[in-house]
Amino acid sequence: MPRFFFFALLLLGPFGLSACSLAGMAVGAGAGTAVAASEERGLGAAIDDTALRAKINYALLDNDLHLFRRVSTNVHEGRVLLMGIVPSEEAMANAVRLSWQVKGTREVINELRIAPDESLMDTVRDGWISAKLRTRITFDKEIEAINYSIETVDHVIYLLGIAQDREELDRVIRTARDIEYVERVVSHVLLKDDPRRKAP
Protein backbone atom coordinates (compact mmCIF):
# COMPACT_ATOMS: atom_id res chain seq x y z
CA MET A 1 0.00 0.00 0.00
CA PRO A 2 1.54 3.38 -0.92
CA ARG A 3 2.65 5.33 2.13
CA PHE A 4 0.51 8.38 1.28
CA PHE A 5 -2.64 6.27 1.00
CA PHE A 6 -1.88 4.50 4.29
CA PHE A 7 -1.54 7.76 6.20
CA ALA A 8 -4.66 9.13 4.49
CA LEU A 9 -6.60 6.17 5.85
CA LEU A 10 -5.26 6.84 9.34
CA LEU A 11 -6.29 10.46 9.16
CA LEU A 12 -9.74 9.81 7.79
CA GLY A 13 -10.60 6.73 9.82
CA PRO A 14 -13.04 3.96 8.88
CA PHE A 15 -15.64 6.34 7.46
CA GLY A 16 -13.02 8.47 5.76
CA LEU A 17 -14.20 7.80 2.24
CA SER A 18 -17.59 9.36 2.87
CA ALA A 19 -18.71 12.33 0.83
CA CYS A 20 -18.18 14.53 3.88
CA SER A 21 -14.52 13.60 4.12
CA LEU A 22 -14.05 13.95 0.39
CA ALA A 23 -15.57 17.41 0.59
CA GLY A 24 -13.19 18.22 3.43
CA MET A 25 -10.24 16.99 1.40
CA ALA A 26 -11.34 19.13 -1.55
CA VAL A 27 -11.47 22.22 0.64
CA GLY A 28 -8.03 21.43 2.02
CA ALA A 29 -6.57 20.86 -1.41
CA GLY A 30 -8.05 24.07 -2.75
CA ALA A 31 -7.02 26.44 0.00
CA GLY A 32 -4.26 24.64 1.89
CA THR A 33 -2.87 26.22 5.01
CA ALA A 34 -4.73 29.47 4.36
CA VAL A 35 -7.97 27.68 5.17
CA ALA A 36 -6.64 26.26 8.42
CA ALA A 37 -5.20 29.62 9.41
CA SER A 38 -8.60 31.26 9.00
CA GLU A 39 -10.26 28.81 11.40
CA GLU A 40 -11.13 30.02 14.88
CA ARG A 41 -8.72 27.48 16.38
CA GLY A 42 -5.82 28.74 14.22
CA LEU A 43 -3.28 27.00 12.02
CA GLY A 44 -1.19 25.55 14.86
CA ALA A 45 -4.17 23.94 16.58
CA ALA A 46 -5.46 22.60 13.28
CA ILE A 47 -2.11 20.93 12.60
CA ASP A 48 -1.97 19.53 16.14
CA ASP A 49 -5.50 18.14 15.80
CA THR A 50 -4.66 16.46 12.49
CA ALA A 51 -1.59 14.84 14.04
CA LEU A 52 -3.55 13.75 17.11
CA ARG A 53 -6.26 12.19 14.99
CA ALA A 54 -3.64 10.26 13.01
CA LYS A 55 -2.01 8.98 16.22
CA ILE A 56 -5.34 7.83 17.68
CA ASN A 57 -6.30 6.09 14.46
CA TYR A 58 -2.92 4.38 14.43
CA ALA A 59 -3.38 3.29 18.05
CA LEU A 60 -6.77 1.79 17.17
CA LEU A 61 -5.36 0.07 14.09
CA ASP A 62 -2.33 -1.26 15.95
CA ASN A 63 -4.52 -2.64 18.73
CA ASP A 64 -7.37 -4.16 16.73
CA LEU A 65 -8.11 -3.89 13.01
CA HIS A 66 -11.82 -4.56 13.57
CA LEU A 67 -11.98 -1.80 16.20
CA PHE A 68 -10.26 0.61 13.80
CA ARG A 69 -12.81 -0.21 11.10
CA ARG A 70 -15.74 0.39 13.44
CA VAL A 71 -14.61 3.60 15.15
CA SER A 72 -14.60 6.97 13.45
CA THR A 73 -12.66 9.82 15.06
CA ASN A 74 -12.79 13.59 14.90
CA VAL A 75 -10.59 16.03 16.80
CA HIS A 76 -10.99 19.74 17.53
CA GLU A 77 -8.68 21.59 19.91
CA GLY A 78 -7.65 18.32 21.53
CA ARG A 79 -11.27 17.23 22.08
CA VAL A 80 -11.60 13.73 20.63
CA LEU A 81 -14.99 12.60 19.39
CA LEU A 82 -15.46 8.84 18.99
CA MET A 83 -18.34 7.64 16.80
CA GLY A 84 -19.47 4.34 15.35
CA ILE A 85 -20.89 0.97 16.31
CA VAL A 86 -18.85 -1.48 18.35
CA PRO A 87 -19.76 -5.05 19.38
CA SER A 88 -19.32 -4.84 23.16
CA GLU A 89 -18.74 -2.72 26.27
CA GLU A 90 -15.17 -4.03 26.28
CA ALA A 91 -14.54 -2.75 22.75
CA MET A 92 -15.99 0.64 23.67
CA ALA A 93 -13.82 0.91 26.77
CA ASN A 94 -10.78 -0.10 24.74
CA ALA A 95 -11.38 2.67 22.19
CA VAL A 96 -11.79 5.26 24.94
CA ARG A 97 -8.68 4.02 26.76
CA LEU A 98 -6.54 4.13 23.63
CA SER A 99 -7.71 7.66 22.85
CA TRP A 100 -6.80 8.91 26.33
CA GLN A 101 -3.36 7.33 26.10
CA VAL A 102 -2.32 9.48 23.13
CA LYS A 103 -0.45 12.60 24.21
CA GLY A 104 -2.36 15.77 23.41
CA THR A 105 -5.84 14.42 24.16
CA ARG A 106 -7.68 16.92 26.39
CA GLU A 107 -11.11 15.30 26.36
CA VAL A 108 -12.71 12.13 24.98
CA ILE A 109 -16.35 12.39 23.91
CA ASN A 110 -17.77 8.89 23.69
CA GLU A 111 -20.62 8.63 21.17
CA LEU A 112 -19.97 4.97 20.39
CA ARG A 113 -22.97 2.64 20.29
CA ILE A 114 -23.04 -1.08 21.00
CA ALA A 115 -24.57 -3.43 18.44
CA PRO A 116 -23.57 -6.92 17.31
CA ASP A 117 -23.42 -6.05 13.62
CA GLU A 118 -22.73 -2.88 11.66
CA SER A 119 -23.64 -4.40 8.28
CA LEU A 120 -26.92 -2.52 8.12
CA MET A 121 -25.23 0.87 8.31
CA ASP A 122 -25.95 3.01 5.26
CA THR A 123 -22.54 4.61 4.81
CA VAL A 124 -23.36 5.96 1.36
CA ARG A 125 -26.39 7.83 2.63
CA ASP A 126 -24.45 8.96 5.71
CA GLY A 127 -21.86 10.50 3.41
CA TRP A 128 -24.59 12.17 1.38
CA ILE A 129 -26.09 13.68 4.55
CA SER A 130 -22.75 15.09 5.69
CA ALA A 131 -22.00 16.55 2.26
CA LYS A 132 -25.46 18.08 2.07
CA LEU A 133 -25.06 19.80 5.43
CA ARG A 134 -21.54 20.98 4.60
CA THR A 135 -22.78 22.52 1.36
CA ARG A 136 -25.73 24.26 3.00
CA ILE A 137 -23.78 25.88 5.82
CA THR A 138 -20.92 26.83 3.49
CA PHE A 139 -23.28 28.93 1.40
CA ASP A 140 -25.04 30.40 4.42
CA LYS A 141 -23.57 33.85 5.02
CA GLU A 142 -24.71 33.76 8.63
CA ILE A 143 -22.50 30.75 9.43
CA GLU A 144 -18.70 30.47 9.67
CA ALA A 145 -18.80 26.98 8.23
CA ILE A 146 -15.04 26.43 8.36
CA ASN A 147 -15.23 26.12 12.14
CA TYR A 148 -17.51 23.06 12.08
CA SER A 149 -16.57 19.39 11.73
CA ILE A 150 -19.38 17.16 10.49
CA GLU A 151 -19.70 13.39 10.65
CA THR A 152 -22.76 11.23 10.07
CA VAL A 153 -23.05 7.70 11.44
CA ASP A 154 -26.21 5.65 10.92
CA HIS A 155 -28.25 8.77 10.00
CA VAL A 156 -27.12 10.64 13.13
CA ILE A 157 -25.21 13.89 12.53
CA TYR A 158 -22.37 14.65 14.96
CA LEU A 159 -21.09 18.22 15.15
CA LEU A 160 -17.78 19.34 16.61
CA GLY A 161 -16.07 22.71 16.47
CA ILE A 162 -16.53 26.34 17.47
CA ALA A 163 -19.61 28.54 17.06
CA GLN A 164 -19.41 32.33 17.00
CA ASP A 165 -22.49 32.49 19.22
CA ARG A 166 -25.60 30.54 20.25
CA GLU A 167 -27.61 31.95 17.35
CA GLU A 168 -25.13 30.61 14.80
CA LEU A 169 -25.04 27.19 16.44
CA ASP A 170 -28.83 26.99 16.55
CA ARG A 171 -28.90 27.88 12.87
CA VAL A 172 -26.50 25.03 12.05
CA ILE A 173 -28.55 22.56 14.09
CA ARG A 174 -31.81 23.65 12.43
CA THR A 175 -30.18 23.25 9.03
CA ALA A 176 -28.98 19.75 9.96
CA ARG A 177 -32.40 18.66 11.21
CA ASP A 178 -33.99 19.84 7.97
CA ILE A 179 -31.99 17.39 5.84
CA GLU A 180 -33.79 14.31 4.58
CA TYR A 181 -33.11 10.99 6.36
CA VAL A 182 -31.53 12.65 9.42
CA GLU A 183 -32.79 10.96 12.59
CA ARG A 184 -30.90 12.97 15.19
CA VAL A 185 -28.36 15.79 15.56
CA VAL A 186 -25.76 15.59 18.33
CA SER A 187 -23.77 18.76 18.97
CA HIS A 188 -20.49 18.93 20.86
CA VAL A 189 -19.73 22.38 19.49
CA LEU A 190 -18.36 24.96 21.93
CA LEU A 191 -19.13 28.65 21.76
CA LYS A 192 -16.25 30.95 20.86
CA ASP A 193 -16.02 32.37 24.38
CA ASP A 194 -16.48 29.06 26.23
CA PRO A 195 -13.88 28.91 29.06
CA ARG A 196 -13.32 25.20 28.38
CA ARG A 197 -11.44 26.16 25.21
CA LYS A 198 -8.68 27.70 27.33
CA ALA A 199 -8.60 25.01 29.98
CA PRO A 200 -5.33 23.03 30.19
N, C-alpha and C positions, 0 to 999 in steps of 0.2 A: 504494500500500500504506500503510495507516495507520502512523504513526510508532511507536506502541506495539507493534504486531504485528511491525514490522521489527526493533526492538530485542529483542523476545522471541525471535525467530529467532536473532539473534546470540548471545544468552545460552545458548540451549538447544543450538545446533549442529544438524548434519544429522540426528541421531537424537533431536532434542528433543521430538518429539511421541509418544515412546514412553510406555507406561504408567508407567514409572519416573519420567520427568520430570513427567508429569501428577500423579503422587502427590507428588512434591517440590513442585510448584506449589501443590497443595492444602494441604500442611503449611504452606508459607510464607504462604498467604492466611489460614489459620486462626489462626496464632499471631504472624505478623509478626516484628518485631525481637526480641520476647521469645524466640523460638525460636533465632535466631542468637546472642543473648547467652548462652544456656545451653549453647552448644557449647563444647567444650574449647578451640577456637581463639579464641573470643571474638567479639564483634560487629564490632569494627574489622577483624579479619582476614577475617571472612566477607564484609564489604563489599568489602574490597580484592580478595579472590579473585573475587567476582562481576564487578567492574570489569575485572580482568585477563582473565577468560574472555571477556568481551565484546570487549575489544581484540584478543585473539588471533583470535577468530572473524571480526572485521572485517578483520584483516590477511589471513586466508585467503580471505575473500570478495573483497576488493579485488584480490588477486593472481590468483586463479583460481577461478571459480565451481564448476567440477567438483571441485577440490580441497576447497573448503569443504563440498560435498555429501558427500564421501567421508570426511572426518575429523571425528570427534567429540572434544570436549575436556572435560576436567574439571580443576578447580583446587582445591588445598587447601594453605593456607599457602605460596602461591607455587610449589608443586610442580605442574607442568603434565603431565597425562596425556593422551597422544594415542592414539586408538583408531580402528580402521576398516580399510578395504581400499583401497589405492591401486594404480594401474596400473604403477608403475615405481620403481626406486631413486631416480631424479631427483625424482619427486613426493614421496617420503618425505623426502628430504633437504631439499626446499623447505619442507615443513610444519614440520620441526624447526627450520630456520633462521629462519623467520618467528616461531615461538614464542619463540626465544631473543632476538629483536630487540625484543620488547615489554618495556618497563621494568616491573620488578617480578617478572619470572620468575627464580626461584631454582634451578630444576631442570626439565629436560624428560625425561619418561619416555616412551620411544618404544615403543609396543605396536602400531604400524601393521604391517599385513601386505600383501604384494604379490600381487596377482592381477589378471588382465586384465579381469575382469568381476565386479561386485558384485550382479548381477541375481538371483542365487540366494540372497541373504541373506534370512533370515526375520525381518524387523524386527518383525512383529506378535508372533511368539513370543518374540523377544528382550525386547520390552517386557513381555510377560506374566511372563517369568522374573524380570526386575528387580523388578516390582511384587510378585511372590510372595515374594521374599527380603526386600524392604523390610517387607512386612506381618509376616512371621515374626519378624524381629529386633525390630520395634517392640513386639510383644506378648511378647517374651522379657524377663523382669525381670532377667535376668543380663547383659543387653547394653544399653549406652548407644547406642542406634541412631542418635541424632541426629548422632553423630560420624563416621558412615560415608557415603561417596558410592558409589553403585552404578551401574554401566553394563554392559549386556550387548550384545556384538557377535558375531553368528554363533555363538550358543549358548555363548560364553565370557563368564564373569562377571569384571569388573574391579572391584576394591575399592580405594578411596583414603580416607584419613582418619586418625583417631587412635583407638587401642585403649587401654583402661585398663590392661590387662596381657595377657600372652601367652595366659592361659586364656580371656579374653574373645574375643580374635582367633581362637583355634582354634575356639571355639564358633560364631563367625560363619562361618568357612570350612566347618565340618562342616554347618551349616545350608544353605549355598549348594550344596554338593556333593549334598545330599539332594534337591534340586529336580529334577523331571522335565525331561528334554531337555538339562540342563547337561552340557557336554562337558569343561569345564575351569574352574578358578577361579584367577585371577591376583591376588595381593594385593600392593599397594604401600602398605599401611597401616603407619604408624609407631606404636610404643608411646609412651604418654604421656610417659615419661621419656627418650625417645631424644634424645641430644645434637644430632642433626641438625636437630631442630626449632628450636634456638636459634642455629644457625649462620647467619652473615650471607649 
